[in-house]
Amino acid sequence: MNMKLNMIQHNCTHSSEGTSCKCGLCCTKITDFGVTRGGTEILRNVNLHIHCGDLTAIIGPNGAGKSTLIKAILGEIPHTGKLQFLDAKDEGTTNPSMGYVPQKLDLDSSSPTSVLDLFAATHTRMPIWFSYPKKIQERVRETLARTQAEHLINKRLGTLSGGELQRVLLALALDPIPHLLLLDEPVSGIDQRGLELFYKTVSTLRKEYDLSIILVSHDLNLVAEYADRVAFINNNTIECAGTPQEVFSNEKVIQTFGLDWSKRYQSNEKDKVDNAHMV
Amino acid sequence: MHIWYSLMNLLLPFSWLQHDFMKNALLGIILVTPIFGLLGTMIVNNKMAFFSDSLGHSALTGIAIGVILGIDNPIWSMLFFSVLITIAILVVKEANTASTDTIIGVFSSTAVALGIVILSRNGGFNKYSVYLIGDLLSINPTDLLTLSLVFILVITLWSVIFNRLLLASMNPSLARSRGINVRLYEYLFTMTMAVIVTISIQWVGILIISSLLILPAAASRNIAKNMRQYHVYSVFIALISGVAGLILSYFWGTATGATIVLISSAFFAVTFAFKLRMS
């Protein structure tokens, strides 16, 4: 069933100028994004089209502008171009609600901020040093359960492992369920198993809540496994976008990430196909 | 004021409280230390100890400007200058060309030097040395009225902005995704800090003002497990150190501000030992 849905999505093509999704599915459109800071052009001509239920991974060398794109989408830094959310009925809105999972939080390990503090500070106006509203605890527990993190509710943020913190931040971004979920994958402090669990959780949630997801990623193997679409940012713009197969066989991508990785990826894919044939 | 005096005579008929100036000082401490305790939590969280220190130092230039303009009570020129230097630091910080530490260092030493140069003209610096150590016993009923107003203002402001400020301090992009104007909250917080530091300087002294902000929060941080405990402990430590410092300084004949700081340091030592034993 899911396969079928994906097929439909990938088969419909769009012009970047149009305002409609044309497939009867909701989507988020980024049109002609550009960012210039201090006289330097950091991003130009960025066009992205993300369907609900799709996980779009953004890859690229360091300093290519991946994080800048995320910050521009969030509205943290000024940009040119348009950001639109179109629901299934084509009723466009220019302000999609956004959930954001940052790479890390600025706090040292001795910080007395608990997981509950973080959620309460986000959801309520009552100063958390004074008191919590009664209902908040229940709501936080429910939200944390979505990412298997409900047991962490009273822990201090500084004592969490990289993987645990990531799950907590993901739960936070999902309350309320956003139109667009932006994930900045941590570069360090999280082990391979934690990272895979994180991808699995994101992948499940994507289907469950029909989320549009943009993920800045550094782990090409996991991208190949979990992403529906991949956008390769290089030289300040998206140089290539498409399915993982398409992007990972692109000449520029191979050059950037090295031939070894690409060969390994392609032989893996071939194995998969062979195995499928054997079955 | 009469009600306060007779109330004190009735409730606390101690020898150290016989004089009106001691009663004034006690009221002043009860008003100002909780503010130190509250604001300190965020200053320590954001690693802004150096910033609060430089705010204190910049007051020297504020006094100097007041002297040049021929103002009797330099509080207004001090306020003006500390707000000015706060904005200057924030603006230069946003340009992102040097580390925050360096920027604050540059502004702070410039302000101190400028203040000393102006005030020491004609060799008259000694009359201003009272600002270095402060004189809590000089607090008068008019000051107390000002302090009460500031107390109400700061508590109200802190209640309104705290949750959002906390989120902004942990991750600006995350705060942004929740529609929080990060800059606005940063400015509100640093301005409040500037005002509180400047107003208290004549009673506490330039040299130790930032210790009064940092120590209660730092001590509380050693034992607090969440934000509420952090604030409650911090306010209590500030209050107890304040009152105990006032009493001891009366009997020892020492400077009140410095005595208070020493007691806060003792609190830090005890909580730190406690923390070491716990872990």
Interface residues (C-beta under 8 A of the other chain):
Chain A: I70 K71 L74 G75 E76 M98 G99 Y100 P102 K104 L105 D106 L107 S110 S111 P112 T113 S114 L116 D117 L118 A120 A121 T122 T124 R125 M126 P127 I128 W129 F130 S131 N154 R156 L169 L172 A173 L182 D184
Chain B: L38 T41 N45 W158 S159 V160 F162 N163 R164 L166 L167 S169 M170 N171 P172 S173 L174 R176 S177 R178 V182 S220 R221 N222 A224 K225 N226 M227 R228 Q229 Y230 H231 V232
